[in-house]
Amino acid sequence: MSAHPREIAIGLGCRKGVSGEVIASLVREALARIEQTGAAALFTVESKRHEAGMAQAAQALAMPLHYLPQEALEAVADKAQTRSPRVEALFGVPSVAETAALVGAGPGAVLILPRIARDNATCAIARAPLMKETAS
């Protein structure tokens, strides 16, 4: 086990009007599926800023929520593992949750939990790349 927890990025997507409790519950389920822990933050696309459920979930989870520009998600679209034709038509990326997680975790990020979905909400988790150098 690593002595230094690695930051994880939790990407979120949802249909209009999804409640904060649904989103928060899905995030808790996603976190329970991974063994790695560490500092975490929530990420989604800028166009979801108007979704009250996103902010409510962030508050319930006590995690920061970051809104990312569409272009940033498009830049990592080729790294997405799942595809939704509906999401591609609306947002130009195969998965808002996966691409938001990848962007949130930074360059070289890897998905550690591909998109999961429930009740019109989606969640994915990415991890920052492993550090090659050791701390002295």
SULCOR-V315137 format. One record per residue. RES is the residue in three letters. PSI is psi in degrees with one decimal (* if undefined). OMEGA is omega in whole degrees, 0 to 359 (999 if undefined). NEAR is the number of other C-alpha atoms within 8 Angstrom. Layout:
# SULCOR-V315137
<<RES PSI OMEGA NEAR> <RES PSI OMEGA NEAR>>
This chain:
# SULCOR-V315137
<<MET 140.8 182 2> <SER 144.1 177 4> <ALA -20.7 181 4> <HIS 116.4 178 4> <PRO 144.9 180 9> <ARG 143.6 179 9> <GLU 137.6 175 11> <ILE 149.0 179 14> <ALA 128.3 181 16> <ILE 112.5 179 17> <GLY 139.8 182 19> <LEU 146.5 171 16> <GLY 157.2 177 11> <CYS 159.5 170 8> <ARG 163.6 181 7> <LYS 133.7 173 5> <GLY 6.1 179 7> <VAL 137.1 184 13> <SER 156.2 176 10> <GLY -34.9 180 13> <GLU -38.8 177 10> <VAL -46.0 181 10> <ILE -46.8 180 14> <ALA -40.7 179 12> <SER -40.8 179 8> <LEU -39.8 178 13> <VAL -43.5 178 10> <ARG -40.9 177 8> <GLU -43.9 180 8> <ALA -44.7 180 13> <LEU -33.1 179 8> <ALA -23.7 182 7> <ARG -18.1 180 7> <ILE 149.0 181 9> <GLU -24.2 183 6> <GLN 135.7 177 5> <THR 172.0 179 9> <GLY -175.2 178 8> <ALA 139.2 182 8> <ALA 150.5 175 9> <ALA 157.5 181 11> <LEU 142.8 181 15> <PHE 142.4 174 16> <THR 178.3 181 16> <VAL 146.5 182 14> <GLU -37.0 183 9> <SER -9.4 178 6> <LYS 4.4 182 9> <ARG -31.8 181 9> <HIS -8.8 182 5> <GLU 107.3 182 10> <ALA -32.7 181 10> <GLY -32.9 179 12> <MET -50.8 180 13> <ALA -39.0 178 10> <GLN -41.5 179 11> <ALA -44.6 180 12> <ALA -41.8 179 13> <GLN -45.0 181 8> <ALA -33.5 182 9> <LEU -8.3 184 7> <ALA 46.2 179 6> <MET 145.3 175 9> <PRO 147.7 179 7> <LEU 126.4 181 11> <HIS 134.6 178 8> <TYR 127.3 186 10> <LEU 146.2 177 11> <PRO 145.3 179 8> <GLN -41.1 183 10> <GLU -35.0 180 6> <ALA -40.6 178 9> <LEU -41.1 179 15> <GLU -32.9 183 10> <ALA -21.4 180 7> <VAL 11.9 183 11> <ALA -32.2 181 11> <ASP -12.8 179 5> <LYS -6.0 179 6> <ALA 142.9 181 11> <GLN -22.2 179 6> <THR 158.4 182 9> <ARG 136.1 174 9> <SER 115.1 179 8> <PRO -36.1 179 7> <ARG -46.1 180 6> <VAL -39.5 177 13> <GLU -40.1 180 12> <ALA -38.3 183 7> <LEU -39.3 190 6> <PHE -8.9 179 8> <GLY 12.4 176 8> <VAL 153.5 183 11> <PRO -27.9 181 12> <SER 117.1 177 14> <VAL -44.5 182 15> <ALA -48.1 182 16> <GLU -45.8 182 19> <THR -35.8 177 16> <ALA -41.3 178 16> <ALA -44.6 181 19> <LEU -44.2 178 18> <VAL -42.9 182 12> <GLY -33.9 181 12> <ALA -14.6 175 13> <GLY 175.3 182 8> <PRO 136.0 179 8> <GLY 6.6 182 6> <ALA 154.3 177 12> <VAL 143.6 175 9> <LEU 129.3 174 12> <ILE -12.6 172 8> <LEU 104.4 176 11> <PRO 167.8 185 11> <ARG 131.6 167 12> <ILE 153.4 184 9> <ALA 145.5 174 9> <ARG 139.8 174 7> <ASP 44.4 177 6> <ASN 20.6 174 8> <ALA 150.5 178 14> <THR 153.5 182 14> <CYS 142.4 175 17> <ALA 155.2 181 16> <ILE 133.5 176 17> <ALA 156.3 180 18> <ARG 145.6 174 14> <ALA 154.9 180 14> <PRO 151.6 178 8> <LEU 140.6 178 4> <MET 133.4 181 5> <LYS -29.6 180 4> <GLU 156.0 180 4> <THR 150.8 179 5> <ALA 144.8 180 3> <SER * 999 2>>
